[in-house]
Amino acid sequence: MSLDEAARQLKMAAHDAQVSFDCVGLGDLARAQEHAVTLRASADAALTALARALEDLSPQQARSAGEDAVTALAEDA
């Protein structure tokens, strides 16, 4: 996995966390739980990608790949 994937998964987890939080406030606990489960899956996928990047990339490569990943996500938004 790449840092692109890690960044994408983290962004999805953040979105699901916000939706879950909002659902709690609305009293929609089933939907809150559903989004909490999907945020956990996204966070786990990001953790896997980051662990792999730690093994495969030098600090300079990680800095460059990380900047590219965040920039690409920002452009997609």
C-alpha positions as CSV (number, residue, x, y, z in Angstrom):
1,M,0.0,0.0,0.0
2,S,1.1,3.5,-0.6
3,L,0.9,6.8,1.4
4,D,-1.8,7.8,-1.1
5,E,-3.9,4.9,0.2
6,A,-3.1,5.8,3.8
7,A,-4.2,9.4,3.3
8,R,-7.4,8.3,1.5
9,Q,-8.3,5.9,4.3
10,L,-7.6,8.5,7.0
11,K,-9.8,11.0,5.2
12,M,-12.6,8.4,5.0
13,A,-12.2,7.5,8.7
14,A,-12.5,11.2,9.6
15,H,-15.7,11.5,7.6
16,D,-17.2,8.4,9.1
17,A,-16.3,9.7,12.6
18,Q,-18.1,13.0,11.9
19,V,-21.2,11.2,10.6
20,S,-21.2,8.8,13.5
21,F,-20.9,11.8,15.9
22,D,-23.8,13.6,14.2
23,C,-25.9,10.5,14.3
24,V,-25.4,10.1,18.0
25,G,-26.6,13.7,18.4
26,L,-29.7,12.9,16.4
27,G,-30.4,9.7,18.4
28,D,-29.8,7.5,15.3
29,L,-27.7,4.9,17.2
30,A,-27.9,2.2,14.6
31,R,-26.5,4.5,11.9
32,A,-23.9,5.9,14.4
33,Q,-22.7,2.3,15.0
34,E,-22.6,1.5,11.3
35,H,-20.3,4.5,10.7
36,A,-18.2,3.7,13.7
37,V,-17.6,0.3,12.3
38,T,-16.6,1.7,8.9
39,L,-14.3,4.3,10.4
40,R,-12.5,1.5,12.3
41,A,-12.0,-0.4,9.1
42,S,-10.6,2.7,7.4
43,A,-8.3,3.4,10.3
44,D,-7.1,-0.2,10.3
45,A,-6.3,0.0,6.6
46,A,-4.5,3.3,7.1
47,L,-2.4,1.8,9.9
48,T,-1.5,-1.1,7.6
49,A,-0.4,1.3,4.9
50,L,1.6,3.4,7.3
51,A,3.3,0.4,8.8
52,R,4.3,-0.7,5.3
53,A,5.6,2.7,4.4
54,L,7.7,2.8,7.5
55,E,9.4,-0.4,6.3
56,D,9.8,0.7,2.6
57,L,10.4,4.4,2.6
58,S,13.3,6.6,3.7
59,P,12.3,9.8,5.6
60,Q,12.9,11.8,2.4
61,Q,10.8,9.5,0.3
62,A,8.1,9.5,2.9
63,R,8.1,13.3,3.0
64,S,7.8,13.5,-0.8
65,A,5.2,10.8,-1.1
66,G,3.2,12.3,1.8
67,E,3.1,15.7,0.3
68,D,2.0,14.2,-3.0
69,A,-0.7,12.2,-1.3
70,V,-2.2,15.1,0.6
71,T,-2.0,17.4,-2.5
72,A,-3.8,14.8,-4.6
73,L,-6.6,14.5,-2.1
74,A,-6.9,18.2,-1.8
75,E,-7.2,18.5,-5.6
76,D,-9.9,15.8,-5.6
77,A,-12.0,17.7,-3.1
